Amino acid sequence: MGKYLKVIDTSSIVKQNYFKLVFFRGRQVKGKVPLFKWIWLCFVEVLFGEEILESLVTTSSLSGSPEDEDVEGKHGYPQQLNLHIPVGLFTSFFRGQILQVLYYKYYLQYLFIEPLADPLINEAVGAIDVSRVRFRLRKSLLYLVIAFRRVYVLIALLTNFSLNVLVYFVTESFEVAFISALLLEVARRLIKL
């Protein structure tokens, strides 16, 4: 039997504050998204971020399309932003806001996705039309999926814990706090429908 050898890796690691990346506006979006709108987009992202990531990972298993072959396989399958949003009751209700999250956060802030063509900016109407623009995931950033998922899960956990503590201090009842925790978890799972 051989001697146990310790495994080491002295290569540099990615040092990124993902909470800061998710919740603070970067240079690319600071002048484009007002603060209160950004806060709302963060809320929507926390609600639907895990599902958006799953959808992007699913499309990353394919590469290229007839118009864009992507021979090197560096990108996921290109689709319109609407097609990157999973179908569901609540995602349909929040679809317009999730489009904003995909464009301002996943495209401009995180650089997860990139367009195959320039979006049509119509300042007279006050809109960016991405109807004919397909976006694709940059596979080189797939390693970030786990970190972003952890941010979403931790925010859900902290929200649940904080609200339960608040309910306990207001009602002084473990039973009511337990029921509120149960209801919050049920609501969180129902949003995934």
C-alpha positions in Angstrom: 0.0 0.0 0.0 1.4 3.4 -1.0 2.1 6.4 1.2 -0.7 9.0 1.4 0.3 12.2 -0.4 -1.4 15.5 0.2 -2.8 17.2 -2.9 -2.0 20.9 -3.3 -2.9 23.5 -5.9 -1.1 26.8 -5.7 -2.7 28.3 -8.8 -4.7 31.5 -8.2 -8.5 31.3 -7.5 -11.2 33.6 -8.6 -11.7 36.2 -5.9 -15.0 37.9 -6.6 -17.6 39.3 -4.3 -20.7 37.9 -5.9 -23.1 39.6 -3.5 -21.6 42.9 -4.6 -21.9 41.9 -8.2 -25.6 41.0 -7.8 -26.7 43.9 -5.7 -24.5 46.8 -6.7 -24.7 48.5 -10.1 -21.5 48.3 -12.1 -20.2 50.9 -14.5 -22.0 49.4 -17.4 -25.4 49.9 -15.9 -25.1 52.7 -13.4 -26.1 55.4 -15.8 -28.8 53.2 -17.5 -30.8 51.8 -14.6 -32.1 54.1 -11.8 -31.5 52.9 -8.2 -35.1 52.0 -7.4 -35.4 50.1 -10.6 -32.2 48.3 -9.8 -33.5 47.3 -6.4 -36.7 45.9 -8.1 -34.6 44.0 -10.6 -32.5 42.5 -7.7 -35.8 41.4 -6.1 -37.0 39.8 -9.3 -33.6 38.2 -9.9 -33.6 36.6 -6.4 -37.1 35.2 -7.1 -36.3 33.8 -10.5 -32.5 33.7 -10.8 -32.1 30.0 -10.2 -34.5 29.2 -13.0 -32.8 31.6 -15.3 -29.5 30.0 -14.6 -30.9 26.5 -15.2 -32.3 27.7 -18.6 -29.0 29.2 -19.6 -27.1 26.1 -18.6 -29.6 23.9 -20.6 -29.0 26.0 -23.8 -25.2 25.9 -23.2 -25.2 22.2 -23.9 -25.7 23.0 -27.6 -23.4 25.3 -29.6 -24.0 27.4 -32.7 -26.9 27.6 -35.1 -27.2 27.7 -38.9 -26.5 31.4 -38.9 -23.7 31.2 -36.4 -21.8 27.9 -36.4 -19.6 28.5 -33.4 -17.1 25.8 -34.5 -15.0 26.2 -31.3 -18.1 25.7 -29.0 -17.5 28.7 -26.9 -21.1 29.7 -26.7 -24.5 28.2 -25.9 -27.3 27.9 -28.4 -28.5 31.5 -29.4 -32.2 32.3 -28.7 -34.3 35.4 -28.2 -34.4 36.6 -24.5 -38.0 35.5 -24.2 -36.9 31.9 -25.0 -34.3 32.0 -22.2 -37.2 32.5 -19.7 -38.6 29.2 -18.4 -42.4 28.8 -19.0 -44.4 29.0 -15.8 -47.3 30.7 -14.1 -45.3 33.3 -12.2 -42.5 33.6 -14.8 -45.2 34.5 -17.3 -46.6 37.1 -14.9 -43.1 38.6 -14.4 -41.9 38.0 -17.9 -41.4 41.7 -18.7 -39.3 42.2 -15.6 -37.3 39.0 -16.1 -36.5 40.4 -19.6 -35.1 43.5 -17.9 -33.0 41.2 -15.5 -31.6 39.3 -18.5 -30.7 42.4 -20.4 -29.4 44.7 -17.7 -28.0 42.1 -15.3 -27.1 39.0 -17.2 -25.9 40.8 -20.4 -24.6 44.2 -19.3 -23.6 43.5 -15.6 -22.5 39.9 -15.5 -21.6 39.4 -19.2 -23.1 35.9 -19.0 -24.9 36.3 -22.3 -24.0 38.2 -25.5 -26.1 39.2 -28.5 -25.5 38.1 -32.0 -26.5 41.5 -33.3 -27.0 45.0 -31.8 -30.3 45.6 -30.1 -32.5 48.3 -31.6 -32.5 51.3 -29.3 -35.4 53.6 -29.8 -35.0 56.6 -27.4 -38.1 58.3 -28.8 -40.2 55.4 -27.5 -37.9 54.8 -24.5 -37.3 51.1 -25.3 -34.7 48.7 -26.4 -36.1 46.2 -28.8 -34.5 42.8 -28.6 -37.2 40.9 -30.5 -35.0 40.1 -33.4 -31.8 39.7 -31.5 -30.7 36.3 -30.2 -28.5 36.0 -27.1 -26.2 33.2 -26.2 -24.4 32.1 -23.1 -20.6 32.5 -22.8 -19.5 29.0 -21.8 -16.3 30.4 -20.4 -18.4 31.8 -17.5 -20.3 28.6 -16.6 -18.1 28.3 -13.5 -20.0 31.3 -12.1 -23.4 29.5 -12.0 -22.7 27.8 -8.7 -21.6 31.1 -7.1 -24.7 32.9 -8.3 -27.0 30.0 -7.2 -25.4 30.3 -3.7 -26.2 34.0 -3.6 -29.9 33.3 -4.4 -30.2 30.4 -1.9 -28.4 32.4 0.9 -30.7 35.4 0.3 -33.8 33.2 0.5 -32.4 31.6 3.7 -31.6 34.9 5.3 -35.0 36.4 4.3 -36.8 33.3 5.8 -34.7 33.4 9.0 -35.2 37.2 9.5 -38.9 37.0 9.0 -39.2 34.1 11.3 -37.3 35.9 14.0 -39.4 39.0 13.5 -42.6 36.9 13.7 -41.4 35.2 16.9 -40.6 38.5 18.6 -43.9 40.0 17.6 -46.0 36.9 18.6 -43.7 35.3 21.2 -44.9 32.0 19.8 -42.7 29.2 18.4 -45.8 27.7 16.7 -46.7 30.9 14.8 -43.0 31.3 13.8 -42.9 27.7 12.6 -46.1 28.2 10.6 -44.7 31.4 9.1 -41.5 29.5 8.1 -43.6 26.8 6.5 -45.8 29.3 4.6 -42.7 31.2 3.4 -41.2 28.0 2.1 -44.4 27.0 0.4 -44.6 30.4 -1.2 -41.0 30.2 -2.4 -41.7 26.8 -4.0 -45.1 28.0 -5.5 -43.3 30.8 -7.3 -41.4 28.1 -9.3 -44.7 26.9 -10.9 
